[in-house]
Amino acid sequence: MASSLFTSPRFCSFSPLSAKSSPFSLPSFLYFGSPSTLLHLVPPSTSLLKTSIIPCSLNPISTPTSSPSLRCHPDYIPNHIPDPNYVRIFDTTLRDGEQSPGATLTSKEKIDVARQLAKLGVDIIEAGFPAASKDDFEAVKTIAKEVGNAVDETGYVPVICGLSRCNEKDIRTAWDAVKYAKRPRIHTFIATSGIHMEYKLKKTKKEVLEIARRMVRFARSLGCDDVEFSPEDAGRSDREFLYEILGEVIKAGATTLNIPDTVGITLPNEFGQLIADIKANTPGIQNVIISTHCQNDLGLSTANTIAGAAAGARQLEVTINGIGERAGNASLEEVVMAFKCKGEYVLGGLYTAIDTRHIVMTSKMVEEYTGLLVQPHKAIVGANAFAHESGIHQDGMLKHKSTYEILSPEDIGLERSNEAGIVLGKLSGRHALKDRLKELGYELDDDQLGNIFWRFKSVAEQKKRVTDADLVALVSDEVFQPAVVWKLGDLQVACGTLGLSTATVKLIGADGSQHVACSVGTGPVDSAYKAIDLIVKEPVTLLEYSLNAVTDGIDAIATTRVLIRPQKNHTSTHALSGEIVHRTFSGTGAGMDIVVSSVKAYIGALNKVLGLRELS
């Protein structure tokens, strides 16, 4: 059975190997680190002798030499999963992830990310907080109409979810945005911890319980048969009150109960026990799905999420690259690859339907659109995740890749650097460029490839060899850019020690009209930005400016990132605190001229501001 299971190009099964059919028994705890630092989950007294710890490299699903196997999504029923081993992936990149400072996305970018998440195969897309602003509402509505109705050949279509606070206005707004999807969901929440109820809500337990019950019932009355409820700050809430309020919202019609560790304070054994206790003590719990939402304040969000699944949660809330409020959320790629690596043998057969081959492209898209760079040593998607510099490690890798790699880069959409010795240069053709971009995880359409090809030829004329880092910078500058309101036409600067720096800038509007302005400044970048301001007439404050060379050498491509804040009000409502937030916008640019790179980044950020304003 196993051999046919892992060699078929597409594996659709709703009954994967169970713990009973496996030669290895399901352990009652997870361990993180060495056997001497075991973190017990359920029950704490489990004997170590009954547990089999198996290296990931022995798992046929995840050996670096195996091809990725895909599993289909079970039939979607809001409060029930036909296969008890299936784990739903709930992605909140577009909601919680966008709350990261500077991560504001335009509607086009949100739709692009939503489409990519659907390609990845996530079960639920939390498209946003519709009550936050008009443009947030319109973006969620558009995603519901377009992505929420794009049924693939297997019958899969993602659930489109909108977040709301526990009040009628928020819930009605969320429903008005998501109701166009084939599978709409309302996600409503209210704080349940003592500190939140006393200082933020200024309400008693009885009042909070009544609000939660009434608002879940109201959500169902609108015609929504898929309602998720979250007791905010569940990790610090009184257990008995938690069981009571969860039981009441189940009676009111909730189909999913999300248990958030809102401030990231729990350890894996604590969070796993919390899920187990809720499962054991909440009346009616067998009629709903238990979900997790773990923040990363102590760096334990992935571990806590896996602990929650091991204890009975069957929906996991995650974000691409782990972005989100403060220190971020559980990372989708880390959680999913942990299940791919250890799900069958250590987690009793738990699995997801994520097509992991799209992880790299999704990660790069989110990184570029949000401007939140992935750290090089980030697990799974970091630049160093599959790099080996130590001589001992390189020796092992040459002999057998599994000596130092528990995962295959091909499984997440990366391909090994070509072994044919092909070097990209000015004589390279479109086909060679396309193949190398595919190896780097980029799947581009013909128009995108055409634009990048001419940029590539221009760079290759000035450099003997175009590196992978150069290609990544070019893709960022051409593909992952906001909708064009203004585009750089020409730029001329004069600077030095003999006088003021001056810049002349020509911008091309969306209608093709050309506008030229000149300005002086303290340097070439300052003078160029001031000239742009004269044309665009959108007053902003520059908050951050960074410039990096993507490779060594004087001929390196420069990448620039800027963060701006409009001086005219562009605000939204923070989902958790209810405070009015002044949005910030990031922009990136790339070029062999550092001033050109800087100007492109600034124009990109301005285009985001103007793009959102047109929707307002």
C-alpha positions in Angstrom: 0.0 0.0 0.0 2.7 2.5 1.0 4.6 2.2 -2.3 1.6 2.9 -4.5 0.5 5.6 -2.2 3.7 7.6 -2.5 4.4 7.1 -6.2 1.1 8.2 -7.6 1.1 11.7 -9.1 -2.1 12.7 -7.1 -3.2 11.0 -3.9 -6.8 11.5 -2.8 -7.8 9.6 0.2 -10.1 10.3 3.1 -8.7 7.5 5.3 -4.9 7.7 5.6 -3.0 5.1 7.6 -4.2 5.1 11.2 -2.2 4.6 14.2 -3.5 1.1 14.4 -2.3 0.2 10.9 1.1 1.7 11.5 3.9 -0.3 13.1 4.4 2.7 15.4 2.0 3.6 18.2 0.6 7.1 18.5 2.5 8.8 21.3 0.4 10.7 23.9 2.9 13.6 23.9 5.0 15.7 21.6 8.6 16.5 22.4 10.5 19.6 21.4 14.3 19.4 21.7 16.2 16.4 23.2 14.5 13.5 25.0 15.7 15.1 28.3 13.5 18.1 27.7 10.2 16.5 27.1 7.1 18.7 27.1 4.2 16.5 28.1 0.7 17.1 26.8 -1.9 14.4 27.4 -1.5 12.7 29.8 1.6 13.9 31.7 2.3 10.4 33.0 2.8 8.8 29.6 5.6 6.3 29.7 8.5 7.1 27.5 9.0 3.4 26.8 5.7 3.3 24.8 6.8 6.1 22.5 8.6 5.7 19.2 10.6 8.7 18.0 11.3 8.5 14.3 13.6 10.8 12.3 11.7 12.6 9.6 14.1 11.2 7.0 12.6 7.7 7.6 9.2 8.9 6.7 8.6 8.1 3.0 6.3 11.1 2.6 9.1 13.5 3.3 12.4 12.0 2.3 14.3 14.4 0.0 14.2 11.8 -2.8 10.5 11.3 -2.8 8.0 13.3 -4.9 5.3 15.4 -3.2 2.0 13.6 -2.8 -1.2 15.5 -2.7 -4.3 14.7 -0.7 -7.8 16.0 -1.5 -10.0 18.1 0.7 -12.8 16.1 2.3 -16.3 17.2 1.7 -16.8 20.5 3.4 -19.3 20.5 6.3 -19.0 23.6 8.6 -19.2 21.8 11.9 -17.9 18.4 10.9 -14.9 16.8 9.1 -15.7 13.4 7.6 -12.1 12.2 8.1 -11.0 12.6 11.8 -7.4 12.8 10.8 -7.9 15.8 8.5 -6.7 19.2 9.7 -8.2 22.4 8.2 -5.8 25.2 7.4 -7.2 28.7 8.1 -5.0 31.4 6.7 -5.3 34.9 8.2 -2.5 36.6 6.3 -4.9 39.1 4.8 -6.4 40.0 8.2 -4.0 39.4 11.1 -0.9 39.5 8.8 -1.9 42.9 7.4 -1.9 44.3 10.9 1.9 44.3 10.9 3.2 47.8 10.7 3.8 48.8 7.1 2.1 45.7 5.7 -0.9 47.6 4.2 -2.0 45.9 0.9 -3.9 47.3 -2.0 -7.1 45.6 -3.2 -5.2 44.2 -6.2 -2.5 42.8 -3.9 -5.1 41.2 -1.6 -6.8 39.5 -4.5 -3.5 38.3 -5.9 -2.6 36.8 -2.4 -6.0 35.3 -2.1 -5.7 33.6 -5.5 -2.3 32.3 -4.5 -3.7 30.9 -1.2 -6.4 29.1 -3.1 -3.7 27.6 -5.4 -1.9 26.5 -2.2 -5.1 24.8 -1.1 -5.9 26.5 2.2 -9.3 25.5 3.5 -10.4 28.9 4.8 -9.1 32.4 3.8 -9.8 35.1 6.4 -10.0 37.9 3.8 -10.0 40.8 6.3 -12.0 42.8 8.8 -14.7 44.4 6.7 -15.8 46.9 9.3 -12.3 48.4 9.4 -12.8 50.7 6.5 -14.6 51.0 3.1 -11.6 49.7 1.2 -11.3 46.7 3.5 -15.0 45.9 3.0 -14.7 46.2 -0.8 -11.5 44.0 -0.9 -13.2 41.2 1.1 -16.3 41.5 -1.1 -14.2 41.2 -4.2 -12.3 38.2 -2.9 -15.6 36.6 -1.9 -17.0 37.1 -5.5 -13.9 36.1 -7.4 -11.8 33.7 -5.3 -14.8 32.4 -3.3 -16.5 31.1 -6.4 -13.5 29.6 -8.3 -14.3 25.9 -7.9 -11.5 23.7 -9.2 -11.8 20.3 -11.0 -11.8 18.4 -7.7 -14.7 20.5 -6.3 -12.4 22.5 -4.0 -13.2 26.1 -3.3 -11.9 28.0 -0.2 -14.2 29.3 2.5 -14.1 33.1 2.6 -14.2 34.5 6.1 -14.7 38.0 7.5 -13.8 39.0 11.0 -16.1 41.0 13.3 -16.4 42.1 16.8 -19.4 41.0 18.8 -21.8 43.8 17.7 -24.5 43.8 15.2 -23.0 46.5 12.9 -19.7 44.6 12.5 -21.4 41.2 12.0 -23.8 42.6 9.4 -20.9 44.3 7.6 -18.9 41.1 7.6 -21.9 39.2 6.2 -22.5 41.8 3.5 -18.9 41.3 2.3 -18.6 37.5 2.4 -22.1 36.4 1.5 -21.2 36.4 -2.2 -18.8 33.4 -1.7 -19.9 29.9 -2.3 -18.8 29.1 1.2 -19.1 32.2 3.4 -18.1 32.4 7.1 -18.5 35.0 9.8 -15.8 35.0 12.5 -16.8 36.9 15.6 -15.0 37.4 18.9 -15.1 38.9 22.4 -12.5 38.9 25.2 -13.0 36.4 28.0 -9.9 36.9 30.3 -10.3 38.7 33.6 -7.8 41.5 32.6 -9.6 42.2 29.3 -13.1 42.1 30.7 -12.1 44.5 33.6 -9.9 47.0 31.8 -10.9 46.9 28.1 -14.5 45.8 28.0 -15.5 47.0 31.5 -18.1 44.2 31.6 -18.9 41.3 33.9 -18.7 37.6 32.9 -22.5 37.5 32.8 -22.6 40.4 30.4 -19.9 39.0 28.1 -21.6 35.6 28.0 -24.9 37.2 27.0 -23.3 39.3 24.3 -21.5 36.3 22.8 -24.6 34.1 22.8 -26.8 36.9 21.3 -24.3 37.9 18.6 -23.7 34.3 17.4 -27.4 33.8 17.2 -27.6 37.1 15.2 -25.0 35.9 12.8 -26.9 32.8 12.1 -30.1 34.8 11.7 -28.6 36.6 8.7 -28.5 33.3 6.8 -24.9 32.4 7.6 -24.6 28.7 8.5 -20.9 28.8 9.1 -20.1 30.9 12.2 -16.7 30.9 14.1 -16.5 32.2 17.6 -13.3 33.2 19.4 -12.9 33.9 23.1 -10.1 36.5 22.9 -7.2 35.8 25.3 -8.4 32.3 26.0 -4.9 31.4 27.2 -5.4 33.6 30.3 -9.2 33.1 30.7 -10.8 31.3 33.7 -11.3 27.6 32.6 -14.8 27.2 34.0 -16.0 30.4 32.4 -14.4 29.3 29.1 -16.3 26.0 29.2 -19.5 27.9 30.0 -19.3 30.5 27.3 -18.2 28.0 24.6 -21.1 25.8 25.5 -23.5 28.7 25.2 -22.3 29.8 21.7 -22.5 26.2 20.5 -26.2 26.2 21.5 -26.5 29.6 19.7 -25.2 28.1 16.5 -21.4 28.4 16.4 -19.8 25.8 14.1 -16.1 26.4 14.9 -14.6 27.4 18.3 -11.3 29.1 17.9 -9.1 29.1 20.9 -6.6 32.0 20.7 -3.4 32.4 22.7 -3.8 36.1 22.0 -0.6 37.3 23.8 1.5 34.2 23.1 2.0 33.4 26.7 1.4 29.6 26.9 4.0 26.8 26.5 3.2 23.8 24.3 2.2 21.6 27.2 0.0 24.3 28.6 -1.7 25.0 25.3 -2.2 21.4 24.5 -3.7 20.8 27.9 -6.0 23.8 27.3 -7.4 22.2 24.1 -7.7 18.9 25.8 -9.6 20.4 28.7 -12.0 22.3 26.4 -12.6 19.1 24.5 -13.3 17.2 27.7 -15.4 19.8 29.6 -17.4 21.8 27.1 -21.0 20.7 26.5 -21.8 20.0 22.9 -18.1 20.2 21.8 -18.6 17.1 19.7 -20.8 19.1 17.4 -18.2 21.7 16.4 -14.6 22.0 15.1 -12.0 23.2 17.6 -9.5 25.7 16.2 -6.2 27.2 17.4 -4.7 30.7 16.9 -1.3 31.1 18.4 0.7 34.3 18.6 4.5 34.1 18.6 5.5 36.4 21.5 7.7 33.7 23.1 8.7 32.1 19.8 6.4 29.1 20.4 3.5 29.7 18.0 4.3 26.7 15.7 5.0 24.4 18.6 1.8 25.5 20.4 -0.2 25.0 17.2 1.0 21.5 16.7 0.4 20.7 20.4 -3.2 21.9 19.9 -3.7 19.6 16.9 -2.3 16.7 18.8 -4.8 17.4 21.6 -7.8 17.5 19.3 -7.9 20.8 17.3 -8.8 20.2 13.7 -8.5 23.8 12.4 -5.2 25.7 12.6 -5.0 29.5 12.1 -1.7 30.5 10.5 -0.1 33.1 8.3 2.4 33.0 5.4 5.9 33.7 6.7 4.4 33.9 10.2 3.6 37.7 9.9 1.1 39.4 12.1 0.5 41.5 15.2 3.6 42.1 17.3 5.9 39.0 17.0 3.6 37.4 14.5 1.6 34.2 14.2 2.2 30.5 13.7 3.8 30.1 10.2 1.8 28.2 7.7 4.8 26.7 6.0 6.3 25.5 9.3 3.1 24.0 10.5 2.2 22.3 7.2 5.7 20.9 6.7 5.8 19.6 10.3 2.6 17.6 9.4 4.1 16.5 6.2 7.3 15.3 8.0 5.8 13.9 11.2 2.1 13.7 10.8 1.9 10.0 9.8 4.2 8.5 12.3 4.3 10.9 15.3 0.9 12.6 15.1 -1.2 9.6 14.5 -2.0 10.2 10.8 -2.9 13.9 10.9 -2.6 15.6 7.5 -3.6 18.6 5.5 -4.5 19.1 1.8 -1.9 21.9 1.2 -0.1 21.7 -2.1 3.3 22.4 -0.6 4.9 23.0 -4.0 3.4 26.5 -4.0 4.8 27.5 -0.6 7.9 29.3 -2.0 5.9 31.4 -4.5 3.3 32.3 -1.9 6.0 33.3 0.6 7.8 35.5 -2.0 4.6 37.2 -3.0 3.6 38.0 0.6 7.2 39.2 1.3 7.2 41.5 -1.6 3.7 42.9 -1.3 4.0 43.6 2.4 7.6 44.7 2.4 8.3 42.4 5.4 11.5 40.7 4.5 12.0 37.0 5.5 15.0 36.5 7.7 17.7 34.3 6.0 17.5 31.6 8.7 13.7 31.4 8.7 12.6 27.8 8.7 11.4 26.3 5.4 11.5 29.6 3.3 14.6 31.4 4.5 17.4 31.9 2.1 19.6 29.7 4.2 17.0 26.9 4.8 18.7 24.6 2.3 22.2 26.1 2.2 25.2 24.1 3.5 28.5 25.9 4.1 30.2 23.7 6.7 32.7 21.3 5.1 31.4 18.4 7.1 27.8 19.1 6.0 28.8 19.6 2.4 30.7 16.3 2.5 27.6 14.5 3.8 25.3 16.2 1.3 27.5 15.1 -1.6 27.3 11.5 -0.3 23.6 11.5 0.5 21.2 14.5 0.7 19.3 13.0 3.6 22.4 13.3 5.9 21.6 16.9 6.6 18.2 17.6 4.9 15.0 16.3 6.5 12.9 18.0 3.8 13.3 18.3 0.1 13.5 21.8 -1.4 11.5 20.4 -4.3 8.6 19.7 -1.9 8.1 23.4 -1.3 8.5 24.6 -4.9 12.3 25.0 -5.1 14.5 23.1 -7.5 18.1 22.3 -7.0 20.5 24.7 -8.8 20.8 23.2 -12.3 23.7 20.7 -12.6 24.2 21.3 -16.3 26.5 24.3 -15.6 24.2 26.8 -17.3 25.2 30.4 -16.5 22.8 33.2 -17.4 24.4 36.1 -19.3 23.7 38.5 -22.1 23.5 35.6 -24.7 20.9 33.6 -22.7 17.5 33.3 -24.2 14.0 33.5 -22.9 13.7 29.7 -22.3 16.8 29.5 -20.1 15.5 32.5 -18.1 12.1 30.8 -17.7 13.6 27.6 -16.5 15.8 29.3 -13.9 12.9 31.3 -12.6 10.9 28.2 -12.2 13.8 26.6 -10.3 13.6 29.6 -8.0 9.9 29.0 -7.4 8.4 31.6 -9.7 5.6 30.6 -12.0 5.1 33.6 -14.4 2.7 34.2 -17.2 4.0 35.2 -20.7 3.5 38.9 -20.2 5.4 38.9 -16.8 8.2 36.8 -18.3 8.4 39.2 -21.3 8.8 42.2 -19.1 11.4 40.5 -16.9 13.3 39.2 -19.9 14.1 42.7 -21.3 15.1 43.9 -17.8 17.3 40.8 -17.6 19.0 41.5 -20.9 19.6 45.1 -19.8 21.3 44.0 -16.6 23.3 41.2 -18.5 24.7 43.8 -20.8 26.4 45.5 -17.8 27.2 42.4 -15.8 29.2 39.3 -17.0 27.0 37.0 -15.0 23.5 37.4 -13.7 23.0 35.7 -10.3 19.9 34.2 -8.7 19.8 37.2 -6.3 19.7 39.5 -9.3 16.8 37.6 -10.8 14.9 37.7 -7.5 15.3 41.5 -7.4 14.1 41.8 -11.0 11.0 39.7 -10.3 10.3 41.8 -7.3 10.5 45.0 -9.3 8.4 43.8 -12.2 5.8 41.4 -10.9 5.1 42.3 -7.2 4.2 45.9 -7.7 1.0 47.7 -7.0 -1.4 48.8 -9.8 0.2 51.7 -11.7 -1.0 55.2 -11.0 2.3 56.8 -11.7 5.3 55.2 -13.5 8.9 56.5 -13.8 9.7 57.8 -17.3 13.1 59.5 -17.0 15.3 60.7 -14.2 18.4 63.0 -14.2 20.3 64.1 -11.1 23.3 66.3 -10.4 25.1 66.2 -7.1 28.4 66.6 -5.4 30.4 69.1 -3.3 30.2 72.1 -5.7 26.5 72.9 -5.2 23.0 71.8 -4.3 21.8 68.5 -5.5 19.2 68.8 -8.3 16.9 66.3 -9.9 14.6 66.3 -12.9 11.9 63.7 -13.0 9.5 62.6 -15.7 6.5 60.6 -14.5 3.9 58.9 -16.8 0.3 58.8 -15.5 -2.1 55.9 -15.9 -3.7 57.7 -18.9 -0.3 58.0 -20.6 0.2 61.7 -19.9 3.7 62.9 -19.1 4.6 65.2 -16.2 8.1 66.8 -15.5 9.3 68.5 -12.4 12.6 69.7 -11.0 13.7 70.2 -7.5 16.8 70.7 -5.2 17.5 68.8 -2.1 20.2 67.7 0.4 21.2 64.8 -1.9 20.1 63.1 -5.1 17.4 61.0 -3.5 16.0 63.9 -1.5 15.8 66.1 -4.5 14.3 63.3 -6.6 11.6 62.6 -4.0 10.8 66.4 -3.8 10.4 66.5 -7.6 8.0 63.6 -7.4 6.0 65.3 -4.7 5.6 68.3 -7.0 3.9 66.1 -9.6 1.9 63.7 -7.5 0.8 66.3 -4.9 0.2 63.6 -2.2 1.8 64.8 1.0 3.4 61.9 2.9 6.0 61.5 5.7 9.0 59.2 4.9 9.3 56.9 7.9 11.9 54.4 6.8 14.4 54.2 4.0 16.8 51.2 3.4 19.1 50.4 0.6 20.9 47.0 0.0 23.1 45.5 -2.6 21.8 42.0 -3.6 25.2 40.7 -4.5 28.9 41.5 -4.1 30.7 43.9 -6.4 30.4 47.4 -7.7 28.0 46.2 -10.4 25.4 44.8 -8.0 21.7 45.5 -8.3 20.5 47.7 -5.5 17.1 47.1 -3.8 15.4 49.9 -1.9 12.5 49.7 0.6 10.7 52.7 1.9 7.8 53.1 4.4 5.6 56.2 4.2 2.6 57.6 6.0 0.1 59.8 4.2 -0.4 63.2 6.0 -4.1 63.2 4.9 -6.1 60.8 7.0 -6.0 57.3 5.8 -7.2 55.2 8.7 -8.8 51.9 9.6 -10.2 50.4 12.8 -7.9 47.9 14.6 -9.8 44.6 14.9 -8.8 43.8 18.5 -8.4 47.1 20.2 -11.0 49.1 18.2 -8.6 52.0 18.0 -8.3 54.2 14.9 -5.0 53.3 13.2 -3.1 55.5 10.8 -2.0 53.3 8.0 1.5 53.1 6.6 2.5 51.9 3.1 5.7 50.2 1.9 7.3 50.3 -1.5 10.2 48.4 -3.1 12.4 49.1 -6.1 15.4 47.6 -7.8 18.0 48.8 -10.3 21.7 49.1 -11.0 21.5 52.8 -10.3 20.8 53.4 -6.6 18.8 56.7 -7.2 16.6 54.9 -9.8 16.0 52.1 -7.4 15.1 54.6 -4.6 12.7 56.5 -6.9 10.9 53.3 -8.0 10.4 52.3 -4.3 9.0 55.7 -3.5 6.6 55.7 -6.5 5.5 52.2 -5.6 4.6 53.3 -2.1 2.7 56.3 -3.4 0.8 54.1 -5.9 -0.4 52.0 -2.9 -1.7 55.1 -1.2 -3.4 56.5 -4.3 -4.8 53.1 -5.2 -6.5 52.7 -1.9 -7.7 56.3 -2.0 -9.5 55.7 -5.3 -11.6 53.0 -3.6 -12.5 55.2 -0.6 
